[in-house]
Amino acid sequence: MSQKKLLFSGAIAKALQVRRRLGISIEDPASPLDAAEKLGVEVRLADLPSMEGMYVASGRPTIILSSLRPHGRRNFTCAHELGHHAFGHGEQFDELTSDRSYNRATDSKEFQADCFAAFFLMPKATIESGMARRKLQYPTLSALQVYGLANWLGVGYSTLVNHLVNGIGAISRAAGENLLRTTPRDIRRELTGATSPLRQVLLVDQYWGGRAIDCEVGDLLRIPLGFELEGALEVSSDRAFAIAKKPGIARLLHSESDWCAFVRTPSPKVPSACR
Protein backbone atom coordinates (compact mmCIF):
# COMPACT_ATOMS: atom_id res chain seq x y z
CA MET A 1 0.00 0.00 0.00
CA SER A 2 1.35 3.45 -0.96
CA GLN A 3 2.16 6.08 1.67
CA LYS A 4 -0.73 8.23 0.51
CA LYS A 5 -3.22 5.37 0.87
CA LEU A 6 -1.89 4.70 4.37
CA LEU A 7 -2.40 8.36 5.28
CA PHE A 8 -5.89 8.26 3.76
CA SER A 9 -7.01 5.13 5.60
CA GLY A 10 -5.41 6.34 8.84
CA ALA A 11 -7.25 9.66 8.62
CA ILE A 12 -10.59 7.91 8.06
CA ALA A 13 -9.97 5.65 11.05
CA LYS A 14 -9.02 8.64 13.22
CA ALA A 15 -12.11 10.61 12.16
CA LEU A 16 -14.46 7.74 12.97
CA GLN A 17 -12.61 7.12 16.25
CA VAL A 18 -13.13 10.76 17.32
CA ARG A 19 -16.82 10.59 16.35
CA ARG A 20 -17.24 7.46 18.51
CA ARG A 21 -15.34 9.07 21.40
CA LEU A 22 -17.73 12.03 21.27
CA GLY A 23 -20.79 9.78 21.11
CA ILE A 24 -21.83 10.93 17.62
CA SER A 25 -23.99 8.33 15.90
CA ILE A 26 -22.71 7.22 12.50
CA GLU A 27 -26.22 7.95 11.20
CA ASP A 28 -26.09 11.62 12.24
CA PRO A 29 -24.13 14.68 11.08
CA ALA A 30 -21.48 16.21 13.33
CA SER A 31 -20.92 19.82 14.34
CA PRO A 32 -17.16 20.54 14.39
CA LEU A 33 -17.82 23.50 16.72
CA ASP A 34 -19.57 21.27 19.25
CA ALA A 35 -16.81 18.68 18.82
CA ALA A 36 -14.10 21.26 19.49
CA GLU A 37 -15.86 22.37 22.66
CA LYS A 38 -16.10 18.78 23.93
CA LEU A 39 -12.43 18.19 23.13
CA GLY A 40 -11.37 21.29 25.06
CA VAL A 41 -10.38 23.25 21.96
CA GLU A 42 -11.38 26.92 21.89
CA VAL A 43 -12.76 28.29 18.60
CA ARG A 44 -12.47 31.96 17.61
CA LEU A 45 -13.50 33.95 14.53
CA ALA A 46 -11.39 36.76 13.07
CA ASP A 47 -11.66 39.06 10.01
CA LEU A 48 -8.63 37.67 8.21
CA PRO A 49 -9.07 37.75 4.41
CA SER A 50 -5.88 35.83 3.61
CA MET A 51 -6.46 32.95 6.04
CA GLU A 52 -8.70 29.90 6.08
CA GLY A 53 -7.82 28.79 9.59
CA MET A 54 -5.14 28.29 12.21
CA TYR A 55 -4.51 25.69 14.89
CA VAL A 56 -2.53 26.79 17.95
CA ALA A 57 -1.38 23.88 20.11
CA SER A 58 0.45 25.73 22.92
CA GLY A 59 -1.42 26.59 26.10
CA ARG A 60 -5.11 25.92 25.64
CA PRO A 61 -5.53 24.43 22.12
CA THR A 62 -7.23 27.03 19.92
CA ILE A 63 -8.69 27.11 16.42
CA ILE A 64 -8.97 30.48 14.66
CA LEU A 65 -11.30 30.65 11.65
CA SER A 66 -11.78 33.41 9.12
CA SER A 67 -15.20 35.00 9.62
CA LEU A 68 -15.11 36.02 5.93
CA ARG A 69 -15.54 32.48 4.61
CA PRO A 70 -18.99 30.92 3.93
CA HIS A 71 -20.52 28.85 6.73
CA GLY A 72 -19.94 25.46 5.09
CA ARG A 73 -16.34 26.31 4.31
CA ARG A 74 -15.72 27.46 7.90
CA ASN A 75 -17.18 24.18 9.15
CA PHE A 76 -14.83 22.16 6.94
CA THR A 77 -11.86 24.30 7.99
CA CYS A 78 -12.79 23.83 11.64
CA ALA A 79 -12.87 20.05 11.13
CA HIS A 80 -9.57 20.29 9.24
CA GLU A 81 -7.96 22.08 12.20
CA LEU A 82 -9.47 19.45 14.53
CA GLY A 83 -7.62 16.91 12.39
CA HIS A 84 -4.34 18.67 13.17
CA HIS A 85 -5.33 18.53 16.85
CA ALA A 86 -6.23 14.83 16.70
CA PHE A 87 -2.95 13.91 15.00
CA GLY A 88 -0.82 16.15 17.24
CA HIS A 89 0.60 18.07 14.30
CA GLY A 90 1.43 21.15 16.35
CA GLU A 91 0.76 24.72 15.26
CA GLN A 92 -0.58 25.01 11.71
CA PHE A 93 -1.48 28.05 9.59
CA ASP A 94 -3.67 27.51 6.53
CA GLU A 95 -3.37 30.44 4.14
CA LEU A 96 -5.81 31.26 1.35
CA THR A 97 -3.45 31.02 -1.63
CA SER A 98 -3.70 30.07 -5.30
CA ASP A 99 -1.68 26.88 -4.71
CA ARG A 100 -3.65 25.83 -1.60
CA SER A 101 -5.08 22.68 -3.23
CA TYR A 102 -1.63 21.60 -4.39
CA ASN A 103 -0.14 22.16 -0.94
CA ARG A 104 -2.92 20.17 0.73
CA ALA A 105 -2.40 17.28 -1.69
CA THR A 106 1.39 17.16 -1.32
CA ASP A 107 1.93 18.06 2.35
CA SER A 108 1.29 14.93 4.44
CA LYS A 109 -0.08 16.84 7.46
CA GLU A 110 -2.43 18.90 5.30
CA PHE A 111 -3.56 15.80 3.39
CA GLN A 112 -4.26 13.95 6.64
CA ALA A 113 -6.21 16.89 8.09
CA ASP A 114 -8.28 17.24 4.89
CA CYS A 115 -9.14 13.53 4.85
CA PHE A 116 -9.97 13.66 8.55
CA ALA A 117 -12.33 16.60 7.97
CA ALA A 118 -14.06 14.92 5.03
CA PHE A 119 -14.81 11.71 6.90
CA PHE A 120 -15.57 13.41 10.22
CA LEU A 121 -18.27 15.46 8.50
CA MET A 122 -19.26 13.14 5.65
CA PRO A 123 -18.84 9.43 6.45
CA LYS A 124 -20.47 7.28 3.80
CA ALA A 125 -22.87 5.79 6.36
CA THR A 126 -23.97 9.27 7.46
CA ILE A 127 -24.62 10.40 3.89
CA GLU A 128 -26.61 7.25 3.18
CA SER A 129 -28.57 7.65 6.40
CA GLY A 130 -29.59 11.14 5.27
CA MET A 131 -30.50 9.81 1.84
CA ALA A 132 -32.54 6.93 3.25
CA ARG A 133 -34.54 9.32 5.45
CA ARG A 134 -35.39 11.35 2.36
CA LYS A 135 -35.80 8.34 0.02
CA LEU A 136 -32.98 9.46 -2.29
CA GLN A 137 -30.81 7.33 -4.60
CA TYR A 138 -27.33 8.09 -5.95
CA PRO A 139 -28.18 7.65 -9.67
CA THR A 140 -31.01 10.20 -9.53
CA LEU A 141 -29.58 12.81 -7.15
CA SER A 142 -30.55 16.31 -8.27
CA ALA A 143 -28.65 19.52 -7.49
CA LEU A 144 -31.41 20.60 -5.09
CA GLN A 145 -31.26 17.27 -3.22
CA VAL A 146 -27.46 17.45 -2.90
CA TYR A 147 -27.79 21.05 -1.68
CA GLY A 148 -30.22 19.92 1.03
CA LEU A 149 -27.91 17.08 2.09
CA ALA A 150 -24.96 19.51 2.21
CA ASN A 151 -26.99 21.84 4.46
CA TRP A 152 -27.81 18.94 6.79
CA LEU A 153 -24.18 17.81 6.90
CA GLY A 154 -22.98 21.40 7.42
CA VAL A 155 -20.69 21.48 4.38
CA GLY A 156 -20.57 23.37 1.10
CA TYR A 157 -22.39 22.11 -1.99
CA SER A 158 -19.26 21.58 -4.11
CA THR A 159 -17.48 20.00 -1.12
CA LEU A 160 -20.15 17.30 -0.92
CA VAL A 161 -20.21 16.76 -4.70
CA ASN A 162 -16.42 16.33 -4.81
CA HIS A 163 -16.56 13.96 -1.81
CA LEU A 164 -19.24 11.84 -3.51
CA VAL A 165 -16.93 11.53 -6.52
CA ASN A 166 -13.43 11.36 -5.03
CA GLY A 167 -13.95 10.50 -1.36
CA ILE A 168 -16.40 7.62 -1.41
CA GLY A 169 -16.80 6.95 -5.16
CA ALA A 170 -20.60 6.98 -4.91
CA ILE A 171 -21.20 8.83 -8.18
CA SER A 172 -19.24 9.04 -11.42
CA ARG A 173 -17.01 11.93 -12.35
CA ALA A 174 -19.41 12.80 -15.17
CA ALA A 175 -22.32 12.92 -12.72
CA GLY A 176 -20.27 15.14 -10.40
CA GLU A 177 -19.38 17.52 -13.25
CA ASN A 178 -23.05 17.71 -14.20
CA LEU A 179 -24.04 18.60 -10.61
CA LEU A 180 -21.32 21.26 -10.43
CA ARG A 181 -22.81 23.02 -13.46
CA THR A 182 -25.46 24.22 -11.00
CA THR A 183 -24.11 26.64 -8.42
CA PRO A 184 -25.40 27.30 -4.89
CA ARG A 185 -26.37 30.79 -6.08
CA ASP A 186 -28.54 29.20 -8.80
CA ILE A 187 -30.25 27.05 -6.18
CA ARG A 188 -30.83 29.95 -3.78
CA ARG A 189 -32.41 31.94 -6.59
CA GLU A 190 -34.60 28.99 -7.51
CA LEU A 191 -35.74 28.64 -3.90
CA THR A 192 -36.46 32.31 -3.30
CA GLY A 193 -37.10 33.81 -6.70
CA ALA A 194 -34.67 36.59 -5.79
CA THR A 195 -32.43 38.14 -8.42
CA SER A 196 -29.96 39.66 -5.96
CA PRO A 197 -27.36 37.51 -4.12
CA LEU A 198 -28.50 36.03 -0.81
CA ARG A 199 -26.22 35.36 2.12
CA GLN A 200 -27.51 31.88 2.93
CA VAL A 201 -30.60 29.78 2.37
CA LEU A 202 -30.85 26.54 4.34
CA LEU A 203 -33.16 23.73 3.31
CA VAL A 204 -34.75 22.35 6.48
CA ASP A 205 -37.12 19.39 6.59
CA GLN A 206 -38.67 17.05 9.15
CA TYR A 207 -35.81 14.58 8.62
CA TRP A 208 -33.19 16.97 10.04
CA GLY A 209 -31.63 15.43 13.13
CA GLY A 210 -28.34 14.81 14.90
CA ARG A 211 -27.27 18.43 15.31
CA ALA A 212 -28.71 21.90 15.77
CA ILE A 213 -29.44 24.12 12.78
CA ASP A 214 -26.69 26.75 12.76
CA CYS A 215 -27.30 29.99 10.89
CA GLU A 216 -26.38 33.66 10.96
CA VAL A 217 -28.41 36.85 11.22
CA GLY A 218 -30.06 37.47 7.85
CA ASP A 219 -30.14 33.81 6.78
CA LEU A 220 -33.32 32.18 5.46
CA LEU A 221 -34.51 28.70 6.40
CA ARG A 222 -36.71 27.10 3.72
CA ILE A 223 -39.36 25.17 5.66
CA PRO A 224 -42.29 23.01 4.52
CA LEU A 225 -45.86 23.98 5.35
CA GLY A 226 -46.99 22.96 8.80
CA PHE A 227 -43.87 24.10 10.66
CA GLU A 228 -44.21 26.20 13.81
CA LEU A 229 -41.60 28.61 15.19
CA GLU A 230 -40.53 29.48 18.71
CA GLY A 231 -37.86 32.01 19.73
CA ALA A 232 -35.53 34.23 17.70
CA LEU A 233 -37.04 33.53 14.26
CA GLU A 234 -39.64 35.28 12.15
CA VAL A 235 -41.80 33.72 9.46
CA SER A 236 -42.03 35.17 5.95
CA SER A 237 -45.36 36.46 4.64
CA ASP A 238 -45.89 33.33 2.53
CA ARG A 239 -44.85 31.11 5.49
CA ALA A 240 -42.28 29.39 3.26
CA PHE A 241 -39.26 30.71 5.15
CA ALA A 242 -38.09 31.26 8.69
CA ILE A 243 -35.85 34.33 8.92
CA ALA A 244 -32.99 34.68 11.41
CA LYS A 245 -33.59 38.30 12.37
CA LYS A 246 -31.48 38.46 15.54
CA PRO A 247 -29.07 36.36 17.63
CA GLY A 248 -30.54 33.75 19.94
CA ILE A 249 -31.88 30.23 20.29
CA ALA A 250 -35.06 29.19 18.53
CA ARG A 251 -36.97 26.01 17.84
CA LEU A 252 -38.74 24.63 14.78
CA LEU A 253 -41.60 22.18 15.30
CA HIS A 254 -43.53 19.97 12.91
CA SER A 255 -46.63 18.70 14.68
CA GLU A 256 -47.62 16.14 12.04
CA SER A 257 -44.36 14.20 12.40
CA ASP A 258 -43.74 15.07 16.09
CA TRP A 259 -40.38 16.57 15.03
CA CYS A 260 -38.44 19.53 16.40
CA ALA A 261 -34.97 21.02 16.07
CA PHE A 262 -33.09 23.85 17.73
CA VAL A 263 -31.81 26.79 15.67
CA ARG A 264 -28.73 28.68 16.87
CA THR A 265 -28.03 32.19 15.61
CA PRO A 266 -24.89 33.57 17.29
CA SER A 267 -23.85 37.15 17.77
CA PRO A 268 -21.37 38.29 15.09
CA LYS A 269 -17.93 36.68 15.43
CA VAL A 270 -19.15 34.25 18.11
CA PRO A 271 -19.27 30.61 16.94
CA SER A 272 -22.63 28.99 17.75
CA ALA A 273 -21.23 26.32 20.04
CA CYS A 274 -19.33 28.92 22.04
CA ARG A 275 -22.35 30.95 23.09
C-alpha positions in Angstrom: 0.0 0.0 0.0 1.4 3.5 -1.0 2.2 6.1 1.7 -0.7 8.2 0.5 -3.2 5.4 0.9 -1.9 4.7 4.4 -2.4 8.4 5.3 -5.9 8.3 3.8 -7.0 5.1 5.6 -5.4 6.3 8.8 -7.2 9.7 8.6 -10.6 7.9 8.1 -10.0 5.7 11.1 -9.0 8.6 13.2 -12.1 10.6 12.2 -14.5 7.7 13.0 -12.6 7.1 16.3 -13.1 10.8 17.3 -16.8 10.6 16.3 -17.2 7.5 18.5 -15.3 9.1 21.4 -17.7 12.0 21.3 -20.8 9.8 21.1 -21.8 10.9 17.6 -24.0 8.3 15.9 -22.7 7.2 12.5 -26.2 8.0 11.2 -26.1 11.6 12.2 -24.1 14.7 11.1 -21.5 16.2 13.3 -20.9 19.8 14.3 -17.2 20.5 14.4 -17.8 23.5 16.7 -19.6 21.3 19.2 -16.8 18.7 18.8 -14.1 21.3 19.5 -15.9 22.4 22.7 -16.1 18.8 23.9 -12.4 18.2 23.1 -11.4 21.3 25.1 -10.4 23.3 22.0 -11.4 26.9 21.9 -12.8 28.3 18.6 -12.5 32.0 17.6 -13.5 34.0 14.5 -11.4 36.8 13.1 -11.7 39.1 10.0 -8.6 37.7 8.2 -9.1 37.8 4.4 -5.9 35.8 3.6 -6.5 33.0 6.0 -8.7 29.9 6.1 -7.8 28.8 9.6 -5.1 28.3 12.2 -4.5 25.7 14.9 -2.5 26.8 18.0 -1.4 23.9 20.1 0.5 25.7 22.9 -1.4 26.6 26.1 -5.1 25.9 25.6 -5.5 24.4 22.1 -7.2 27.0 19.9 -8.7 27.1 16.4 -9.0 30.5 14.7 -11.3 30.7 11.7 -11.8 33.4 9.1 -15.2 35.0 9.6 -15.1 36.0 5.9 -15.5 32.5 4.6 -19.0 30.9 3.9 -20.5 28.9 6.7 -19.9 25.5 5.1 -16.3 26.3 4.3 -15.7 27.5 7.9 -17.2 24.2 9.1 -14.8 22.2 6.9 -11.9 24.3 8.0 -12.8 23.8 11.6 -12.9 20.0 11.1 -9.6 20.3 9.2 -8.0 22.1 12.2 -9.5 19.4 14.5 -7.6 16.9 12.4 -4.3 18.7 13.2 -5.3 18.5 16.9 -6.2 14.8 16.7 -3.0 13.9 15.0 -0.8 16.1 17.2 0.6 18.1 14.3 1.4 21.1 16.4 0.8 24.7 15.3 -0.6 25.0 11.7 -1.5 28.0 9.6 -3.7 27.5 6.5 -3.4 30.4 4.1 -5.8 31.3 1.4 -3.5 31.0 -1.6 -3.7 30.1 -5.3 -1.7 26.9 -4.7 -3.6 25.8 -1.6 -5.1 22.7 -3.2 -1.6 21.6 -4.4 -0.1 22.2 -0.9 -2.9 20.2 0.7 -2.4 17.3 -1.7 1.4 17.2 -1.3 1.9 18.1 2.4 1.3 14.9 4.4 -0.1 16.8 7.5 -2.4 18.9 5.3 -3.6 15.8 3.4 -4.3 14.0 6.6 -6.2 16.9 8.1 -8.3 17.2 4.9 -9.1 13.5 4.9 -10.0 13.7 8.6 -12.3 16.6 8.0 -14.1 14.9 5.0 -14.8 11.7 6.9 -15.6 13.4 10.2 -18.3 15.5 8.5 -19.3 13.1 5.6 -18.8 9.4 6.5 -20.5 7.3 3.8 -22.9 5.8 6.4 -24.0 9.3 7.5 -24.6 10.4 3.9 -26.6 7.2 3.2 -28.6 7.7 6.4 -29.6 11.1 5.3 -30.5 9.8 1.8 -32.5 6.9 3.2 -34.5 9.3 5.4 -35.4 11.3 2.4 -35.8 8.3 0.0 -33.0 9.5 -2.3 -30.8 7.3 -4.6 -27.3 8.1 -6.0 -28.2 7.7 -9.7 -31.0 10.2 -9.5 -29.6 12.8 -7.1 -30.5 16.3 -8.3 -28.6 19.5 -7.5 -31.4 20.6 -5.1 -31.3 17.3 -3.2 -27.5 17.5 -2.9 -27.8 21.0 -1.7 -30.2 19.9 1.0 -27.9 17.1 2.1 -25.0 19.5 2.2 -27.0 21.8 4.5 -27.8 18.9 6.8 -24.2 17.8 6.9 -23.0 21.4 7.4 -20.7 21.5 4.4 -20.6 23.4 1.1 -22.4 22.1 -2.0 -19.3 21.6 -4.1 -17.5 20.0 -1.1 -20.2 17.3 -0.9 -20.2 16.8 -4.7 -16.4 16.3 -4.8 -16.6 14.0 -1.8 -19.2 11.8 -3.5 -16.9 11.5 -6.5 -13.4 11.4 -5.0 -14.0 10.5 -1.4 -16.4 7.6 -1.4 -16.8 6.9 -5.2 -20.6 7.0 -4.9 -21.2 8.8 -8.2 -19.2 9.0 -11.4 -17.0 11.9 -12.4 -19.4 12.8 -15.2 -22.3 12.9 -12.7 -20.3 15.1 -10.4 -19.4 17.5 -13.2 -23.0 17.7 -14.2 -24.0 18.6 -10.6 -21.3 21.3 -10.4 -22.8 23.0 -13.5 -25.5 24.2 -11.0 -24.1 26.6 -8.4 -25.4 27.3 -4.9 -26.4 30.8 -6.1 -28.5 29.2 -8.8 -30.2 27.1 -6.2 -30.8 29.9 -3.8 -32.4 31.9 -6.6 -34.6 29.0 -7.5 -35.7 28.6 -3.9 -36.5 32.3 -3.3 -37.1 33.8 -6.7 -34.7 36.6 -5.8 -32.4 38.1 -8.4 -30.0 39.7 -6.0 -27.4 37.5 -4.1 -28.5 36.0 -0.8 -26.2 35.4 2.1 -27.5 31.9 2.9 -30.6 29.8 2.4 -30.8 26.5 4.3 -33.2 23.7 3.3 -34.7 22.4 6.5 -37.1 19.4 6.6 -38.7 17.0 9.2 -35.8 14.6 8.6 -33.2 17.0 10.0 -31.6 15.4 13.1 -28.3 14.8 14.9 -27.3 18.4 15.3 -28.7 21.9 15.8 -29.4 24.1 12.8 -26.7 26.7 12.8 -27.3 30.0 10.9 -26.4 33.7 11.0 -28.4 36.9 11.2 -30.1 37.5 7.9 -30.1 33.8 6.8 -33.3 32.2 5.5 -34.5 28.7 6.4 -36.7 27.1 3.7 -39.4 25.2 5.7 -42.3 23.0 4.5 -45.9 24.0 5.3 -47.0 23.0 8.8 -43.9 24.1 10.7 -44.2 26.2 13.8 -41.6 28.6 15.2 -40.5 29.5 18.7 -37.9 32.0 19.7 -35.5 34.2 17.7 -37.0 33.5 14.3 -39.6 35.3 12.1 -41.8 33.7 9.5 -42.0 35.2 6.0 -45.4 36.5 4.6 -45.9 33.3 2.5 -44.8 31.1 5.5 -42.3 29.4 3.3 -39.3 30.7 5.1 -38.1 31.3 8.7 -35.9 34.3 8.9 -33.0 34.7 11.4 -33.6 38.3 12.4 -31.5 38.5 15.5 -29.1 36.4 17.6 -30.5 33.8 19.9 -31.9 30.2 20.3 -35.1 29.2 18.5 -37.0 26.0 17.8 -38.7 24.6 14.8 -41.6 22.2 15.3 -43.5 20.0 12.9 -46.6 18.7 14.7 -47.6 16.1 12.0 -44.4 14.2 12.4 -43.7 15.1 16.1 -40.4 16.6 15.0 -38.4 19.5 16.4 -35.0 21.0 16.1 -33.1 23.9 17.7 -31.8 26.8 15.7 -28.7 28.7 16.9 -28.0 32.2 15.6 -24.9 33.6 17.3 -23.9 37.2 17.8 -21.4 38.3 15.1 -17.9 36.7 15.4 -19.1 34.3 18.1 -19.3 30.6 16.9 -22.6 29.0 17.7 -21.2 26.3 20.0 -19.3 28.9 22.0 -22.3 30.9 23.1 
